[in-house]
Amino acid sequence: MIYVILKGRIGNQLFMYSIAEQIKKNKKDDEIIIDDKSVLDENWTDDLEYYDLDKNNVTFVHNHKMLKKINFLIPMIGFFLYKVMVYKKDYLKKYEIEKKYQKFFNFLGLVVCENGYLPYELKRKNIIIHGYFQSEKYFKNISADIKNEFSLENNQQLSLYPNIDKIRKRNTVCISIKVEHNVGNEMYDVCTKKYWEDAIKYMIDNVDDPLFFICSDNVEYVKNNLIDCEKYDVVCQAKNYPSPVALAAMAQSKHFIIGKLDNRSYQIKIDDIYYLEANEDRAFIYCEDKVYETSLRLYELEDQLDPRLFVRISKSILLNLNKLDNVRALLNGRYEALLINRERLIITRHYVSSFKEKFGM
């Protein structure tokens, strides 16, 4: 049984459910219990209940009801120890604790990660999932299934969403700005007005007749402080629609403008990079405790990196050989690369020969 302690808004909830589905697949035919805590917080919404998840053997409960059963005693001990260890710690300290003690927590039946990505192992039949798990790596093997599961393409409320036909037909650019908890927060402050103006100008220069779709938890703040809507062709997020419908409306856009974490660019040391991964039209740089997104394509990054140090192991992954612990042969001519952080990557058959040559095998 997989027990998910749900928290956060719709984005967080989707990530948490997705890792639960991946674990369910790994464990084969296991049940997912989602504790939505709605009994404790009347202002919080369980957005997952909007989707048709019953067919996937998913049960919703309230107020830690199932955790009181004896078969969750050991995972609950792990959860209690974790809460004590991270009490009043900032997110970086939490990550350090999670990384250092992940195997111990896994042994007790707890899979935990508040930020980024951490490998985990399934050690018990009954498991508690706690954290935000904000990485596609947690469910990349079932990503297509997850996307289909949360599709609302034929949803009646979506068909009635204001301007939805216009959003679908035009070259719509979604501008996503979260204001609540972010404005004035040193770590997650909303990007400057100039950032949004420059991004809009870029879209106008590169997209034919764009329609800008402003999506925010405080549209009025955005209009009054960040974007001069009278200068552009704009529609705004509608009020009084469930979060899943609003998210589905955003997904109809062809282009997106999003804010940057704390509105900064980062200089990354080569020695800190474990590997780089392409995902559709984006690339991600994986370091020990952070993941960075870059606008460069993987082949552009490959041209800038030392070919003696970085090697392709698949069409989408470029590996830093200094972060490699060992390799082992798999079936069908593939190899598995074990990194020094205990993460595993697959070396596909097409790249095995060049990898062996560079690694000296």
DRENFITOR-29785 format. One record per residue (C-alpha): residue number from 1; residue in three letters; x negated, z negated, y negated. Coordinates in Angstrom, 2 decimals, decimal comma, always signed. Each point is the difference from the previous one (the first is absolute). Layout:
REM residues N
+-----+------+---------+---------+---------+
: seq : type :      xx :      zz :      yy :
+-----+------+---------+---------+---------+
: NUM :  ala :       X :       Z :       Y :
...
+-----+------+---------+---------+---------+
***
This chain:
REM residues 361
+-----+------+---------+---------+---------+
: seq : type :      xx :      zz :      yy :
+-----+------+---------+---------+---------+
:   1 :  met :   +0,00 :   +0,00 :   +0,00 :
:   2 :  ile :   -1,27 :   +0,94 :   -3,46 :
:   3 :  tyr :   +1,07 :   -2,30 :   -2,83 :
:   4 :  val :   -0,29 :   +1,35 :   -3,56 :
:   5 :  ile :   +0,15 :   -2,48 :   -2,88 :
:   6 :  leu :   +1,34 :   +2,38 :   -2,64 :
:   7 :  lys :   -0,92 :   -0,30 :   -3,68 :
:   8 :  gly :   -0,58 :   +2,12 :   -3,10 :
:   9 :  arg :   +2,00 :   +2,99 :   -1,23 :
:  10 :  ile :   +0,85 :   +3,22 :   +1,81 :
:  11 :  gly :   -3,55 :   +1,40 :   +0,10 :
:  12 :  asn :   -1,39 :   -3,18 :   +1,55 :
:  13 :  gln :   +2,89 :   -0,18 :   +2,45 :
:  14 :  leu :   -0,53 :   +3,57 :   +1,20 :
:  15 :  phe :   -3,69 :   -0,69 :   +0,69 :
:  16 :  met :   +0,84 :   -3,18 :   +1,91 :
:  17 :  tyr :   +2,61 :   +1,70 :   +2,15 :
:  18 :  ser :   -2,37 :   +2,91 :   +0,67 :
:  19 :  ile :   -2,76 :   -2,18 :   +1,45 :
:  20 :  ala :   +2,64 :   -1,77 :   +2,10 :
:  21 :  glu :   +1,10 :   +3,37 :   +1,42 :
:  22 :  gln :   -3,63 :   +0,91 :   +0,77 :
:  23 :  ile :   -0,52 :   -3,33 :   +1,80 :
:  24 :  lys :   +3,27 :   +0,50 :   +1,84 :
:  25 :  lys :   -1,21 :   +3,36 :   +1,24 :
:  26 :  asn :   -3,34 :   -1,48 :   +1,06 :
:  27 :  lys :   +1,72 :   -2,82 :   +1,87 :
:  28 :  lys :   +2,67 :   +2,36 :   +1,45 :
:  29 :  asp :   +3,72 :   -0,74 :   -0,29 :
:  30 :  asp :   -0,26 :   -3,22 :   -1,96 :
:  31 :  glu :   +2,63 :   -1,42 :   -2,34 :
:  32 :  ile :   -0,48 :   -0,31 :   -3,77 :
:  33 :  ile :   +1,49 :   -3,02 :   -1,78 :
:  34 :  ile :   +0,13 :   +0,23 :   -3,81 :
:  35 :  asp :   +0,36 :   -3,30 :   -1,85 :
:  36 :  asp :   +1,27 :   +1,00 :   -3,43 :
:  37 :  lys :   +0,15 :   -3,50 :   -1,61 :
:  38 :  ser :   +3,08 :   +1,07 :   -1,99 :
:  39 :  val :   +1,57 :   -3,39 :   +0,67 :
:  40 :  leu :   -2,81 :   -1,60 :   -2,03 :
:  41 :  asp :   -0,11 :   +2,38 :   -2,98 :
:  42 :  glu :   +3,21 :   +1,51 :   -1,34 :
:  43 :  asn :   -1,87 :   +2,27 :   -2,46 :
:  44 :  trp :   -2,03 :   +1,69 :   +2,74 :
:  45 :  thr :   +1,23 :   +3,07 :   +1,88 :
:  46 :  asp :   -0,64 :   +0,99 :   +3,60 :
:  47 :  asp :   -0,26 :   +3,76 :   -0,56 :
:  48 :  leu :   -0,69 :   +0,72 :   +3,68 :
:  49 :  glu :   +3,58 :   -0,87 :   +0,92 :
:  50 :  tyr :   +1,09 :   +3,15 :   -1,86 :
:  51 :  tyr :   -1,63 :   +2,14 :   +2,67 :
:  52 :  asp :   +1,39 :   +0,54 :   +3,49 :
:  53 :  leu :   -2,59 :   -2,00 :   +1,94 :
:  54 :  asp :   +2,29 :   -1,51 :   +2,64 :
:  55 :  lys :   -0,64 :   +2,98 :   +2,26 :
:  56 :  asn :   -3,68 :   -1,02 :   +0,13 :
:  57 :  asn :   +0,74 :   -3,41 :   +1,49 :
:  58 :  val :   -0,36 :   -1,75 :   -3,37 :
:  59 :  thr :   +1,78 :   -3,29 :   -0,72 :
:  60 :  phe :   +0,36 :   -1,65 :   -3,42 :
:  61 :  val :   -0,02 :   -3,80 :   -0,24 :
:  62 :  his :   -0,18 :   -2,53 :   -2,84 :
:  63 :  asn :   -1,99 :   -3,11 :   -0,87 :
:  64 :  his :   -2,61 :   +0,11 :   +2,82 :
:  65 :  lys :   +2,77 :   -0,39 :   +2,58 :
:  66 :  met :   -1,87 :   +1,53 :   +2,96 :
:  67 :  leu :   -3,30 :   -1,69 :   -0,83 :
:  68 :  lys :   +1,52 :   -3,34 :   +0,98 :
:  69 :  lys :   +0,06 :   +1,09 :   +3,64 :
:  70 :  ile :   -2,68 :   -1,31 :   +2,36 :
:  71 :  asn :   -1,44 :   +3,45 :   +0,81 :
:  72 :  phe :   -1,23 :   +0,28 :   -3,60 :
:  73 :  leu :   -1,70 :   -3,41 :   -0,03 :
:  74 :  ile :   -3,60 :   +1,26 :   +0,20 :
:  75 :  pro :   +0,46 :   +2,90 :   -2,50 :
:  76 :  met :   +1,66 :   -2,52 :   -2,35 :
:  77 :  ile :   -3,07 :   -2,24 :   +0,28 :
:  78 :  gly :   -2,11 :   +3,00 :   -1,02 :
:  79 :  phe :   +2,34 :   +0,75 :   -2,91 :
:  80 :  phe :   -0,11 :   -3,63 :   -1,18 :
:  81 :  leu :   -3,82 :   -0,11 :   +0,18 :
:  82 :  tyr :   -0,20 :   +3,25 :   -1,97 :
:  83 :  lys :   +2,28 :   -1,32 :   -2,75 :
:  84 :  val :   -2,13 :   -3,14 :   -0,30 :
:  85 :  met :   -3,26 :   +2,00 :   -0,14 :
:  86 :  val :   +1,19 :   +2,37 :   -2,75 :
:  87 :  tyr :   +1,86 :   -2,57 :   -2,08 :
:  88 :  lys :   -0,63 :   +0,66 :   -3,73 :
:  89 :  lys :   -2,63 :   +2,68 :   +0,83 :
:  90 :  asp :   -0,12 :   +3,24 :   -1,99 :
:  91 :  tyr :   +0,47 :   +3,32 :   +1,80 :
:  92 :  leu :   -3,74 :   +0,61 :   +0,52 :
:  93 :  lys :   -0,51 :   -3,44 :   +1,55 :
:  94 :  lys :   +3,04 :   +0,60 :   +2,18 :
:  95 :  tyr :   -1,47 :   +3,28 :   +1,20 :
:  96 :  glu :   -3,32 :   -1,67 :   +0,85 :
:  97 :  ile :   +1,81 :   -2,64 :   +2,07 :
:  98 :  glu :   +2,16 :   +2,62 :   +1,73 :
:  99 :  lys :   -3,03 :   +2,12 :   +0,84 :
: 100 :  lys :   -2,11 :   -2,92 :   +1,25 :
: 101 :  tyr :   +2,71 :   -1,59 :   +2,15 :
: 102 :  gln :   +2,09 :   +3,04 :   +1,01 :
: 103 :  lys :   -1,03 :   -0,19 :   +3,67 :
: 104 :  phe :   +0,84 :   -3,71 :   +0,04 :
: 105 :  phe :   +3,41 :   +0,65 :   -1,54 :
: 106 :  asn :   +0,57 :   +2,89 :   +2,44 :
: 107 :  phe :   -0,82 :   -2,32 :   +2,90 :
: 108 :  leu :   +2,78 :   -2,31 :   -1,19 :
: 109 :  gly :   +2,44 :   +2,90 :   -0,37 :
: 110 :  leu :   -0,22 :   +0,59 :   -3,77 :
: 111 :  val :   -0,80 :   +3,37 :   -1,60 :
: 112 :  val :   -0,68 :   -0,51 :   -3,69 :
: 113 :  cys :   -1,26 :   +2,04 :   -2,97 :
: 114 :  glu :   +1,11 :   -0,45 :   -3,62 :
: 115 :  asn :   -2,16 :   +2,81 :   -1,41 :
: 116 :  gly :   -1,66 :   +3,19 :   +1,27 :
: 117 :  tyr :   -0,68 :   +0,63 :   +3,68 :
: 118 :  leu :   -1,32 :   -2,27 :   +2,77 :
: 119 :  pro :   -0,26 :   +0,97 :   +3,68 :
: 120 :  tyr :   +1,95 :   -2,27 :   +2,33 :
: 121 :  glu :   +0,43 :   -0,68 :   +3,70 :
: 122 :  leu :   +3,18 :   -0,80 :   +1,92 :
: 123 :  lys :   -0,68 :   -3,13 :   +2,01 :
: 124 :  arg :   +3,46 :   -1,42 :   +0,69 :
: 125 :  lys :   +3,44 :   +1,11 :   +1,06 :
: 126 :  asn :   +1,68 :   -1,55 :   -3,06 :
: 127 :  ile :   -1,54 :   +0,89 :   -3,36 :
: 128 :  ile :   +0,61 :   -0,98 :   -3,62 :
: 129 :  ile :   -0,75 :   +2,60 :   -2,68 :
: 130 :  his :   -0,75 :   -1,34 :   -3,47 :
: 131 :  gly :   -1,40 :   +1,91 :   -2,99 :
: 132 :  tyr :   +0,47 :   +3,24 :   -1,89 :
: 133 :  phe :   -2,11 :   +2,38 :   +2,19 :
: 134 :  gln :   -0,30 :   +2,60 :   -2,76 :
: 135 :  ser :   -1,91 :   +2,68 :   +1,86 :
: 136 :  glu :   +1,18 :   +3,10 :   +1,85 :
: 137 :  lys :   -2,62 :   -0,79 :   +2,63 :
: 138 :  tyr :   +2,29 :   -2,66 :   +1,46 :
: 139 :  phe :   +2,50 :   +2,62 :   +1,13 :
: 140 :  lys :   -1,75 :   +3,37 :   -0,27 :
: 141 :  asn :   +0,72 :   +0,80 :   +3,67 :
: 142 :  ile :   +3,76 :   -0,15 :   -0,65 :
: 143 :  ser :   +0,10 :   +1,04 :   -3,67 :
: 144 :  ala :   +2,26 :   +3,01 :   +0,69 :
: 145 :  asp :   +2,51 :   -2,23 :   +1,82 :
: 146 :  ile :   -0,06 :   -2,53 :   -2,83 :
: 147 :  lys :   +0,68 :   +2,69 :   -2,61 :
: 148 :  asn :   +2,95 :   +1,32 :   +1,99 :
: 149 :  glu :   +1,35 :   -3,48 :   +0,52 :
: 150 :  phe :   +0,17 :   -0,73 :   -3,71 :
: 151 :  ser :   +1,25 :   +3,42 :   -1,07 :
: 152 :  leu :   +3,31 :   -0,09 :   -1,89 :
: 153 :  glu :   +0,28 :   +3,76 :   -0,43 :
: 154 :  asn :   +3,68 :   +0,09 :   +0,98 :
: 155 :  asn :   +0,93 :   -3,36 :   -1,51 :
: 156 :  gln :   +3,28 :   +0,06 :   -1,97 :
: 157 :  gln :   -1,26 :   -2,32 :   -2,74 :
: 158 :  leu :   -3,06 :   +2,19 :   -0,47 :
: 159 :  ser :   +2,21 :   +3,09 :   -0,36 :
: 160 :  leu :   +1,84 :   -1,82 :   -2,84 :
: 161 :  tyr :   -3,18 :   -1,19 :   -1,73 :
: 162 :  pro :   +0,02 :   +1,12 :   -3,70 :
: 163 :  asn :   -1,95 :   +3,23 :   -0,56 :
: 164 :  ile :   -0,97 :   +0,26 :   +3,69 :
: 165 :  asp :   +0,63 :   +3,76 :   +0,15 :
: 166 :  lys :   -2,10 :   +0,48 :   -3,12 :
: 167 :  ile :   -2,77 :   -2,18 :   +1,45 :
: 168 :  arg :   +0,02 :   +2,03 :   +3,22 :
: 169 :  lys :   +0,07 :   +3,46 :   -1,58 :
: 170 :  arg :   -2,46 :   -0,49 :   -2,87 :
: 171 :  asn :   -3,77 :   -0,57 :   +0,06 :
: 172 :  thr :   +0,65 :   -3,71 :   -0,28 :
: 173 :  val :   -2,84 :   -2,39 :   -0,83 :
: 174 :  cys :   +0,79 :   -3,60 :   +0,97 :
: 175 :  ile :   -1,54 :   -2,61 :   -2,30 :
: 176 :  ser :   -0,05 :   -3,35 :   +1,81 :
: 177 :  ile :   -0,63 :   -3,09 :   -2,14 :
: 178 :  lys :   +0,59 :   -3,55 :   +1,18 :
: 179 :  val :   +0,42 :   -2,36 :   -2,94 :
: 180 :  glu :   +1,21 :   -3,27 :   +1,53 :
: 181 :  his :   -2,87 :   -2,45 :   +0,67 :
: 182 :  asn :   -2,51 :   +2,63 :   -1,20 :
: 183 :  val :   +0,17 :   +0,04 :   -3,80 :
: 184 :  gly :   -2,49 :   -2,55 :   -1,30 :
: 185 :  asn :   -1,45 :   -0,61 :   +3,46 :
: 186 :  glu :   -3,78 :   +0,48 :   -0,20 :
: 187 :  met :   -0,22 :   +1,29 :   +3,56 :
: 188 :  tyr :   +3,01 :   +2,33 :   +0,08 :
: 189 :  asp :   +0,72 :   +0,82 :   -3,64 :
: 190 :  val :   +1,91 :   +3,22 :   -0,69 :
: 191 :  cys :   -2,19 :   +2,92 :   -1,07 :
: 192 :  thr :   -0,34 :   +0,77 :   -3,69 :
: 193 :  lys :   +2,26 :   +2,39 :   -1,90 :
: 194 :  lys :   -2,93 :   +2,43 :   -0,28 :
: 195 :  tyr :   -0,37 :   +0,07 :   +3,79 :
: 196 :  trp :   +3,61 :   +1,13 :   +0,45 :
: 197 :  glu :   -0,22 :   +2,51 :   -2,88 :
: 198 :  asp :   -3,15 :   +1,55 :   +1,47 :
: 199 :  ala :   +1,60 :   +0,17 :   +3,46 :
: 200 :  ile :   +3,13 :   +1,67 :   -1,39 :
: 201 :  lys :   -2,12 :   +2,49 :   -1,95 :
: 202 :  tyr :   -1,88 :   +0,85 :   +3,20 :
: 203 :  met :   +3,29 :   +0,69 :   +1,78 :
: 204 :  ile :   +1,32 :   +2,14 :   -2,86 :
: 205 :  asp :   -3,21 :   +2,06 :   +0,11 :
: 206 :  asn :   +0,07 :   +0,42 :   +3,78 :
: 207 :  val :   +3,67 :   -0,04 :   +1,05 :
: 208 :  asp :   +2,50 :   +2,70 :   -0,93 :
: 209 :  asp :   +2,90 :   -1,40 :   -2,07 :
: 210 :  pro :   -0,27 :   -3,62 :   +1,22 :
: 211 :  leu :   +2,86 :   -2,50 :   +0,02 :
: 212 :  phe :   -1,23 :   -3,60 :   -0,35 :
: 213 :  phe :   +1,84 :   -2,60 :   +2,09 :
: 214 :  ile :   -0,72 :   -3,53 :   -1,26 :
: 215 :  cys :   +0,34 :   -2,61 :   +2,74 :
: 216 :  ser :   -0,46 :   -3,62 :   -1,01 :
: 217 :  asp :   +1,45 :   -3,46 :   +0,36 :
: 218 :  asn :   +0,22 :   -0,06 :   -3,83 :
: 219 :  val :   +0,69 :   +3,50 :   -1,31 :
: 220 :  glu :   +0,72 :   -1,26 :   -3,52 :
: 221 :  tyr :   -3,44 :   -1,61 :   -0,24 :
: 222 :  val :   -1,61 :   +3,25 :   +1,12 :
: 223 :  lys :   +1,95 :   +2,05 :   -2,56 :
: 224 :  asn :   -0,74 :   -2,43 :   -2,84 :
: 225 :  asn :   -3,67 :   -0,70 :   +0,75 :
: 226 :  leu :   -1,60 :   +2,63 :   +2,24 :
: 227 :  ile :   +1,68 :   +3,43 :   -0,03 :
: 228 :  asp :   +1,64 :   +1,84 :   -2,89 :
: 229 :  cys :   +2,89 :   +1,51 :   +1,96 :
: 230 :  glu :   +1,22 :   +2,12 :   -2,91 :
: 231 :  lys :   -3,13 :   +2,15 :   +0,24 :
: 232 :  tyr :   +0,57 :   +1,04 :   +3,63 :
: 233 :  asp :   +2,70 :   +1,13 :   +2,41 :
: 234 :  val :   +0,83 :   -3,35 :   +1,58 :
: 235 :  val :   +2,49 :   -1,63 :   +2,39 :
: 236 :  cys :   -0,11 :   -3,71 :   +0,82 :
: 237 :  gln :   +0,60 :   -2,10 :   +3,07 :
: 238 :  ala :   +3,67 :   -0,87 :   +0,39 :
: 239 :  lys :   +1,19 :   -3,59 :   -0,01 :
: 240 :  asn :   +2,02 :   -1,76 :   +2,71 :
: 241 :  tyr :   -1,29 :   +2,04 :   +2,93 :
: 242 :  pro :   -1,59 :   -1,68 :   +3,05 :
: 243 :  ser :   -3,80 :   +0,12 :   +0,06 :
: 244 :  pro :   -0,11 :   +2,28 :   +3,10 :
: 245 :  val :   +2,15 :   +2,58 :   -1,82 :
: 246 :  ala :   -2,15 :   -0,21 :   -3,14 :
: 247 :  leu :   -3,11 :   +0,47 :   +2,15 :
: 248 :  ala :   +1,56 :   +2,99 :   +1,74 :
: 249 :  ala :   +0,81 :   +1,53 :   -3,41 :
: 250 :  met :   -3,64 :   -0,43 :   -1,01 :
: 251 :  ala :   -1,06 :   +1,75 :   +3,21 :
: 252 :  gln :   +1,86 :   +3,15 :   -1,11 :
: 253 :  ser :   -2,65 :   +0,51 :   -2,71 :
: 254 :  lys :   -2,73 :   +2,59 :   +0,49 :
: 255 :  his :   -2,67 :   -1,81 :   -2,02 :
: 256 :  phe :   -0,80 :   -3,63 :   -0,79 :
: 257 :  ile :   -1,73 :   -1,99 :   -2,74 :
: 258 :  ile :   -0,89 :   -3,56 :   +1,00 :
: 259 :  gly :   -1,99 :   -2,75 :   -1,66 :
: 260 :  lys :   -3,51 :   -0,97 :   +0,98 :
: 261 :  leu :   -0,87 :   -3,48 :   +1,27 :
: 262 :  asp :   -0,79 :   -2,05 :   -3,15 :
: 263 :  asn :   -0,44 :   +3,32 :   -1,86 :
: 264 :  arg :   -3,69 :   +0,36 :   +0,92 :
: 265 :  ser :   -2,29 :   +2,47 :   +1,66 :
: 266 :  tyr :   -2,49 :   -1,34 :   +2,51 :
: 267 :  gln :   -3,62 :   +0,75 :   +0,75 :
: 268 :  ile :   -0,50 :   -0,33 :   +3,75 :
: 269 :  lys :   -3,38 :   -0,61 :   +1,57 :
: 270 :  ile :   -0,82 :   +2,40 :   +2,83 :
: 271 :  asp :   -1,09 :   -2,92 :   +2,18 :
: 272 :  asp :   +3,49 :   -1,53 :   -0,32 :
: 273 :  ile :   +1,77 :   +3,02 :   +1,48 :
: 274 :  tyr :   +1,01 :   -0,15 :   +3,67 :
: 275 :  tyr :   +1,73 :   +3,37 :   +0,17 :
: 276 :  leu :   +2,08 :   +2,47 :   -1,99 :
: 277 :  glu :   +3,32 :   +1,40 :   +1,16 :
: 278 :  ala :   +2,11 :   +2,95 :   -1,13 :
: 279 :  asn :   +3,77 :   -0,39 :   +0,07 :
: 280 :  glu :   +1,93 :   +3,10 :   -1,03 :
: 281 :  asp :   -1,16 :   +0,74 :   -3,57 :
: 282 :  arg :   -1,70 :   -3,35 :   -0,59 :
: 283 :  ala :   -3,19 :   -1,70 :   +1,15 :
: 284 :  phe :   -0,65 :   -3,69 :   +0,54 :
: 285 :  ile :   -3,30 :   -1,88 :   -0,04 :
: 286 :  tyr :   -0,06 :   -2,95 :   +2,39 :
: 287 :  cys :   -2,33 :   -2,87 :   -0,87 :
: 288 :  glu :   -0,29 :   -3,40 :   +1,62 :
: 289 :  asp :   +2,84 :   -1,68 :   -1,89 :
: 290 :  lys :   +1,59 :   +2,73 :   -2,14 :
: 291 :  val :   +1,38 :   +3,50 :   +0,28 :
: 292 :  tyr :   -0,39 :   +2,39 :   -2,95 :
: 293 :  glu :   +1,92 :   +3,19 :   -0,64 :
: 294 :  thr :   -1,78 :   +2,97 :   -1,54 :
: 295 :  ser :   +1,21 :   +3,31 :   -1,40 :
: 296 :  leu :   -2,94 :   +1,79 :   +1,64 :
: 297 :  arg :   +0,52 :   +1,85 :   +3,27 :
: 298 :  leu :   -1,95 :   -1,07 :   +3,07 :
: 299 :  tyr :   -2,22 :   +3,09 :   -0,05 :
: 300 :  glu :   -0,83 :   -0,69 :   -3,66 :
: 301 :  leu :   -1,04 :   -3,54 :   +0,87 :
: 302 :  glu :   -2,00 :   +1,28 :   +2,96 :
: 303 :  asp :   -1,97 :   +2,30 :   -2,30 :
: 304 :  gln :   -0,97 :   -3,00 :   -2,16 :
: 305 :  leu :   -1,10 :   -2,29 :   +2,83 :
: 306 :  asp :   -3,27 :   -0,09 :   +1,96 :
: 307 :  pro :   +0,57 :   +2,13 :   +3,15 :
: 308 :  arg :   -2,57 :   -2,12 :   +1,87 :
: 309 :  leu :   +2,23 :   -3,04 :   -0,55 :
: 310 :  phe :   +3,57 :   +1,34 :   +0,09 :
: 311 :  val :   +1,30 :   +2,05 :   +2,90 :
: 312 :  arg :   +3,35 :   +1,56 :   +0,86 :
: 313 :  ile :   +1,60 :   -1,51 :   +3,08 :
: 314 :  ser :   +3,33 :   +1,81 :   -0,40 :
: 315 :  lys :   +1,69 :   +2,45 :   -2,31 :
: 316 :  ser :   +1,15 :   -2,87 :   -2,23 :
: 317 :  ile :   -2,73 :   -2,68 :   +0,31 :
: 318 :  leu :   -3,55 :   -0,24 :   -1,36 :
: 319 :  leu :   -1,95 :   -2,95 :   +1,46 :
: 320 :  asn :   -2,89 :   -2,01 :   -1,44 :
: 321 :  leu :   -2,49 :   -0,27 :   +2,90 :
: 322 :  asn :   -1,37 :   -3,28 :   -1,42 :
: 323 :  lys :   +3,35 :   -1,62 :   +0,75 :
: 324 :  leu :   +0,01 :   +1,08 :   +3,64 :
: 325 :  asp :   -0,52 :   -2,62 :   +2,72 :
: 326 :  asn :   +0,30 :   +2,09 :   +3,16 :
: 327 :  val :   +1,84 :   +2,90 :   +1,62 :
: 328 :  arg :   +1,58 :   +0,54 :   +3,40 :
: 329 :  ala :   +1,33 :   +3,04 :   +1,81 :
: 330 :  leu :   +3,73 :   +0,45 :   +0,48 :
: 331 :  leu :   +2,05 :   +2,49 :   +1,98 :
: 332 :  asn :   +0,31 :   +3,66 :   -0,99 :
: 333 :  gly :   -3,45 :   +0,17 :   -1,55 :
: 334 :  arg :   +0,74 :   -2,39 :   -2,86 :
: 335 :  tyr :   -2,00 :   -3,05 :   -1,05 :
: 336 :  glu :   +0,95 :   -3,31 :   -1,59 :
: 337 :  ala :   -2,07 :   -1,35 :   -2,90 :
: 338 :  leu :   -0,06 :   -3,79 :   -0,40 :
: 339 :  leu :   -0,89 :   -1,05 :   -3,55 :
: 340 :  ile :   -1,77 :   -3,22 :   -0,97 :
: 341 :  asn :   +3,33 :   -1,39 :   -1,29 :
: 342 :  arg :   +1,41 :   +0,58 :   +3,54 :
: 343 :  glu :   +2,21 :   +2,87 :   -1,14 :
: 344 :  arg :   +0,21 :   +2,97 :   +2,41 :
: 345 :  leu :   +0,07 :   +3,69 :   -0,91 :
: 346 :  ile :   +0,36 :   +3,05 :   +2,23 :
: 347 :  ile :   -2,67 :   +2,73 :   +0,06 :
: 348 :  thr :   +1,89 :   +3,16 :   +0,89 :
: 349 :  arg :   -1,42 :   +2,58 :   +2,44 :
: 350 :  his :   -0,75 :   +2,58 :   -2,69 :
: 351 :  tyr :   -2,37 :   -2,41 :   -1,78 :
: 352 :  val :   -1,65 :   -1,71 :   +2,97 :
: 353 :  ser :   -3,01 :   +2,35 :   +0,15 :
: 354 :  ser :   -0,91 :   -0,32 :   -3,68 :
: 355 :  phe :   +0,54 :   -3,76 :   +0,19 :
: 356 :  lys :   -2,31 :   -0,34 :   +2,99 :
: 357 :  glu :   -2,66 :   +2,02 :   -1,80 :
: 358 :  lys :   +0,08 :   -2,13 :   -3,13 :
: 359 :  phe :   +0,34 :   -3,28 :   +1,86 :
: 360 :  gly :   -2,85 :   +0,90 :   +2,34 :
: 361 :  met :   +1,98 :   -0,09 :   +3,24 :
+-----+------+---------+---------+---------+
***
